């Protein structure tokens, strides 16, 4: 009998404490939503200033999630073989395919590596974005690259060469050391 009473009393205590903690948590949710927004805003501002060091050091990789041509046709791609890498004075533009075919570079696409010429970085602290423009002289041509990088790490880069066509890489930015890209053979 005493055991039953003890179990019932314990059950009431557990239910009571659970109810109190649930009520307390529901009030925290309203506060945490506003705090979360403020924390996210602060994180974006911090990321913006961290990106500044990457842009000035010229040391980053845009790993593409999709590619888009000048007509607006998009294709989802593998980010480890579709990238734009900037490392000091050297740049690499690479496309590749997971669906077979060795391509000119061994990964089903084209790899252009060369020296970076002109370099211009514009900061927009209000919108928390960077606009980067640079030229790249490779063994297969001369390319102009226009890149927009946001504080959340998303980036988009459009390249144009001597021909009419344009190609846009859309993805996320990584440091050279944290990047997981595989560079194919240089296209000749």
Secondary structure, 3 states (H helix, E strand, C coil): CHHHHHHHHHHHHHHHHHHHHHHHHHHHHHHHHHHHHHHHHHHHHHHHHHHHHHHHHCEEEEEEEEEEECCCCEEECCCCCCEEEEECCEEEEEECCCCCCCECCCCCEEEEEEEEEEEEEEEECCCCEEEEEEEEEECCEEEEEEEEEECCCEEEEEEECCCCCEEEEEEEEECCCCCCCCCCCCCC
